């Protein structure tokens, strides 16, 4: 009797396990991907003031005292004031990626904060991850991080 029960139960168990293993567990309703941050150009529109920069592998630096560093997004164009110089160019937003440029056209006056300015524009140019938290905009890339506050 025991052998008969075992010979009937074993094939049923194998069949049940096989059926369970061949069912799809990745149906759209069963698995959902985590939400990704997607930003629109409208969320960036307006003017932002630089609070600090942090070049890759270096310490965080606050904006130089009495120097004006602003970043403005308006009508599909981006412009920045970097102390006594200005830069402008195109930009695009794709999900959480900002692409500044490919080339930003900048004036080249000799400002007292030239080293800081060069680092700022180098971090700003190219692709950066966007994070907007309240009135703070953070742009991060392999070049470093820019922290800005909405005006």
C-alpha positions as CSV (number, residue, x, y, z in Angstrom):
1,X,0.0,0.0,0.0
2,X,2.8,2.4,0.9
3,X,4.6,1.6,-2.3
4,X,1.4,2.2,-4.3
5,X,0.8,5.6,-2.6
6,X,4.5,6.6,-3.2
7,X,4.3,5.6,-6.9
8,X,1.1,7.7,-7.4
9,X,2.3,10.7,-5.2
10,X,5.7,11.1,-6.8
11,X,4.5,11.7,-10.4
12,X,1.9,14.1,-9.1
13,X,4.5,16.0,-7.1
14,X,6.9,16.2,-10.1
15,X,4.1,17.4,-12.3
16,X,3.1,20.1,-9.8
17,X,6.7,21.3,-9.5
18,X,7.2,21.3,-13.2
19,X,4.0,23.3,-13.8
20,X,5.0,25.8,-11.1
21,X,8.5,26.3,-12.5
22,X,7.2,26.9,-16.1
23,X,4.7,29.6,-15.2
24,X,5.8,33.2,-15.9
25,X,6.4,35.3,-12.8
26,X,7.3,38.4,-14.7
27,X,3.8,39.3,-15.9
28,X,3.3,43.1,-16.0
29,X,0.9,43.0,-13.1
30,X,3.2,40.9,-11.0
31,X,6.4,42.9,-11.2
32,X,6.6,46.7,-11.4
33,X,9.7,48.7,-11.8
34,X,10.5,51.4,-9.3
35,X,9.5,54.8,-10.4
36,X,12.2,56.9,-12.0
37,X,12.6,60.6,-11.6
38,X,11.7,62.4,-14.8
39,X,12.0,66.1,-15.0
40,X,10.5,68.5,-17.5
41,X,12.0,71.7,-18.9
42,X,9.2,73.6,-17.2
43,X,10.5,72.4,-13.8
44,X,13.9,74.0,-14.5
45,X,12.7,77.2,-16.1
46,X,13.7,80.3,-14.3
47,X,16.8,81.5,-12.5
48,X,18.9,79.6,-10.0
49,X,21.8,80.9,-7.9
50,X,24.9,78.8,-7.3
51,X,25.4,77.8,-3.7
52,X,28.5,75.5,-4.0
53,X,30.5,73.3,-6.3
54,X,32.3,70.1,-5.6
55,X,34.7,69.0,-8.2
56,X,35.2,65.2,-8.6
57,X,37.7,64.0,-6.0
58,X,37.9,67.4,-4.3
59,X,36.3,69.3,-1.3
60,X,33.1,71.2,-1.6
61,X,33.6,74.9,-2.3
62,X,31.1,77.7,-1.5
63,X,30.5,80.4,-4.1
64,X,33.1,83.1,-3.6
65,X,31.8,86.0,-1.5
66,X,30.3,88.8,-3.5
67,X,30.6,86.9,-6.8
68,X,27.4,86.4,-8.8
69,X,26.9,82.9,-10.2
70,X,23.4,82.3,-11.7
71,X,22.0,79.7,-14.1
72,X,18.9,80.5,-16.1
73,X,16.7,78.3,-18.2
74,X,14.4,80.2,-20.6
75,X,12.7,79.4,-23.9
76,X,14.9,76.3,-24.6
77,X,18.1,78.2,-23.9
78,X,20.4,78.1,-21.0
79,X,22.5,81.0,-19.8
80,X,24.8,81.5,-16.9
81,X,26.6,84.4,-15.2
82,X,29.9,83.3,-13.8
83,X,31.1,86.3,-11.9
84,X,32.1,88.9,-14.6
85,X,31.6,86.5,-17.5
86,X,28.4,85.1,-19.2
87,X,27.9,81.8,-21.1
88,X,25.0,80.7,-23.1
89,X,23.9,77.8,-25.2
90,X,21.3,75.1,-25.8
91,X,20.3,72.3,-23.4
92,X,18.0,69.3,-23.3
93,X,16.3,67.2,-20.6
94,X,15.7,63.5,-20.9
95,X,14.2,61.9,-17.8
96,X,16.7,62.8,-15.1
97,X,19.5,63.8,-17.4
98,X,20.4,67.4,-18.3
99,X,22.7,67.9,-21.3
100,X,24.2,71.4,-21.5
101,X,25.7,72.3,-24.8
102,X,27.3,70.6,-26.7
103,X,29.2,73.9,-26.5
104,X,28.6,76.8,-24.3
105,X,29.8,80.2,-25.7
106,X,31.4,82.2,-22.9
107,X,33.0,85.6,-22.6
108,X,36.5,85.5,-21.3
109,X,37.1,88.6,-19.1
110,X,39.7,88.1,-16.3
111,X,37.5,87.8,-13.2
112,X,39.0,87.7,-9.8
113,X,37.4,84.2,-9.4
114,X,38.7,82.7,-12.6
115,X,39.9,79.4,-11.2
116,X,36.5,78.9,-9.5
117,X,34.7,80.0,-12.7
118,X,36.6,77.5,-14.9
119,X,35.7,74.7,-12.5
120,X,32.1,75.7,-12.5
121,X,31.7,75.9,-16.3
122,X,33.6,72.5,-16.7
123,X,31.2,70.8,-14.3
124,X,28.1,72.5,-15.9
125,X,29.0,71.5,-19.5
126,X,27.9,68.1,-20.8
127,X,25.6,65.5,-19.2
128,X,24.5,65.8,-15.6
129,X,22.0,64.0,-13.4
130,X,19.2,66.3,-12.2
131,X,17.8,66.2,-8.7
132,X,15.2,68.9,-7.7
133,X,14.3,68.9,-4.0
134,X,12.1,71.8,-3.0
135,X,13.9,74.9,-4.1
136,X,17.3,73.2,-4.6
137,X,18.7,72.0,-7.9
138,X,21.6,69.5,-7.8
139,X,23.5,68.7,-11.0
140,X,25.9,65.7,-10.7
141,X,28.3,64.1,-13.1
142,X,31.7,62.4,-13.2
143,X,33.1,66.0,-13.3
144,X,31.6,67.0,-10.0
145,X,28.4,68.5,-8.4
146,X,26.7,71.8,-8.6
147,X,24.3,72.9,-5.9
148,X,21.9,75.7,-6.9
149,X,18.9,77.5,-5.2
150,X,15.9,78.8,-7.0
151,X,15.7,82.6,-7.1
